Amino acid sequence: MAKYRNGLPQLKGGTFITDGGMETTMIFQEGIELPHFAAFILLASEDGRQRMRNYYRRYLDVARRHGTGFVLDTATWRANPDWGQKLGYTSEALKAVNEEAVDLLVGLRSDYERPEQPIVISGAIGPRGDGYKAGTMDAAEAEDYHAFQIGAFAGTEADMVSAFTLTNIDEAIGVARAAQALGMPSAISFTLETDGRLVTGRSLQEAIETTDAMTGGAPAYYMINCAHPTHFETA
């Protein structure tokens, strides 16, 4: 079902862009209340889904004008078991909302993709806890925990999964292992402090090298998000 799961086009060169942070935009620019910073709750209504489409289209229009590829992330950064429970979602409802988030992007891809402008659909994963504090899970616990959400994406047209705002190397290892076990390419995105290190004090180099070593190089690539370039320019 997935179009690029066995060959991600962004690994073959060219320029790819993404959106710029749905939750921040919805809350601070559009005045929408998102409990626990959870954008996926907008999927519950047609008005919410249309707001999502309008948001994505602004970025997709930029890609079309400049002839770039696009990595289209689902609005599911908070759609994992602990946060879902806080928002009143059962396991069944949470699985469904992850699937619905992909379906919305499939429709947008059909409208925008061109042969020279591939659009990759990525299932967005957030940390189990706070995106700016260190978690306490070991790698095995993290693998078990995140397998639920990655498993939901595996049954859809999502091409890959991307884990954002990770602050703990063990959680990154767990995500990468779960994705590998479920046949999903993964990208790992760490959040750094102003000194260019993870909140645990470990360096970016150590985070990437350790994750690669403990997963057999499973992640397709690494990213940094929610950190200014001056914070990590010397990393």
N, C-alpha and C positions, 0 to 999 in steps of 0.2 A: 504493500500500500504506500509506503513512504517513498518519495521521489529521489531523495539524495542520501539516504541513510548509508548506502554502501559506497558513497563517493562524494564527500562534501566539496562543492565547487570553490569555497573560499580557501581551500588548501592548494588550489591550483593556480593562484595568482589573481591579480586584479584588485579592484577596490570594492569593499563591501561596507555599508553603513548599517546602523541600527537606529532604533528610536532613542529618545533622550530621557526616559524615566517617567513612566505613566503615572505612578502614584503621586509623585511630586507635582506633576502637571495638573492632575485632577484636583488635588487638594488646594494648592496655592495659586493656581491660575484660573481654575474653573469653579472653585468654591464647593466642591463635592465632599461630603463627609465619608471617609473611608475608615471604619473601625479597624484598629490594629494595622493600619497601612495596607489593607487588603483590597486590591483592585478587583479581584475575581468576583466579588459580590455584585459587581455591575452586570454580570452575565445573567442575573436573575430576572431582568426586565428587558423589554425591547428598547426602552429609552436608554438604559445602561449600555446595551450592546451597540446601539447606534453611536453613543458617545465614544465608545472604544474604536469603532470603525473610523469615525471622523479624526480621532487622534492618530491612528496608524496612517491614515491617508495623507496627512500633512507630511509625514516623513517619506512615505512611498512616492509622493509627488516630487520631492527633492531628488530621490534616487533616479526617477525617470528622467528628470530634466538634465541630470549630470551623467547619465548612462552608467550608473554603478549597480552592483549587486546589492542584495539586502539580506540581513539575518533578522527574521521576524520572530520576536520573542513573545510567548504567551503571557497573559496577565496573571500568572500563577505563583509569583514569588512567595506568597503566604499560603498557598493551597497545599500545605502538608498537614499531617495528622494533629499535631499539638495546636497549631493556630486554627485549623478548621474546627476543632472541638470548642475552642474559645468563642468561635463565631456561630456555634450551633449546628455545625454540619456533621452528619453521620458519615461513616466510612463510605457508604454507597453514594451519598450525595457529593462527597469530596471527589471520589473517582469520576463521577459524572461531570463535575465542573471542570476538572482537568481536561477531560475529553472535549467538552464544549468549547473550551478556550482554543484548542487546536482547530476544531471545526470552523470557528470564526475566521481564523487565519487562512485556512484552505480557501475560503471564499474570496478573501482579499488577494491571495496569490493568483487565483484564476483571472482576476481583473487586471493585475499589474505586471505579471511576469512576461518577459520577452526572451527570445532565444539567447540574446547577448547580455541579458540582465537577470540572472537566476535569483530566485528568492527562496532562502532556506528557512524552514519552520523549526524553531527551537523551543522545547519545553523548558520554561524558566523555573528554576528551583532556588529557594532561599534557605537560609540556615534554620536549624531547629529552634534556636533561641534568638537572641538579639543580634542584629547584624553588625553591631559595633562592640560586642563584648565576647570574651572567649567562652566557648562551650566546654562541656565536660565529658562528652562522649569519647569513647575510644573508637578506633577504626571499625571494629566489628559491629559495635552498636550503631554507628552511623550508617554502615552499609545496610543493616537490617531496617533502620528507620526510613531511609530515603528510598528504599526499594519499592515502597508502596506507591509513591508519586511517579517514579520512573517507570514502574510497571504499567501505570495508567497511560503514560505517554507511549509506551512500547506498542500498545494496541491501536494506535492512531496513525495518522499520516505525518506525525512529527519526524523530522529527519535526525534530530539530535536533542541533547539536553544541555543546558548551561546553568551552572550553579553560581549564583551571585552573592556578593558580600560575605564570603567565607573568611573567618578570622582564625580558624583552627586547622592545623594540618591534618589531624586525624579525621576531621569531618570531610575534608577534601578527598582523602584516601577512600573513605567509605562511599562517597558519592561516585567516584571514579570506578570503584570495584562493582558497585551495584549496577551502574550503567553498562559496564563491560559484560557482566553476567546476563543482562537482559538484551544484549545485542544493540545497544545504543551508543553512538559516538558521544563524547562529552567534552565540554569546555569548563575549565575551573577559573573562577574570577575571585581573586582575593581583595579584601579591603585593607588598606594600610593606614597607619598613623602618620603624623607629620614628619616623623623621623625615617619614613620609608620601611618600617618594620610592621609585622603583624602585632595586634594588641598583646599577644603573648610574649613579645620581645624577640621572636625569631625572625630572621631575615627573609626577604623575598626569595633569594637564591636558595636558602635552606628549604623553604616551603615547596618550591618547584622541584628541586632535586630529590627531596624526600618522597614527595607524592609520586614522582616518576619511578623512583627505586622500588617503592612498595606496591606499585600497580603494574609493573612491567611496561611503563610508558603508556598507560592506557589513555590519558586525556589527549584529545586531538590538538589542543592548544590551551594556553593560559591567558588570562586577562587580568586587568586591575580596574576596579570601579569604585565610585564614591570616594575618590582621593584625587587631589590636585596634582598635575604633573610635577610641580616643584617638590612635592613630598617624596617622590621616588626617582628623581632624575639621576641620583648618584647610586641607586641600588644596583 
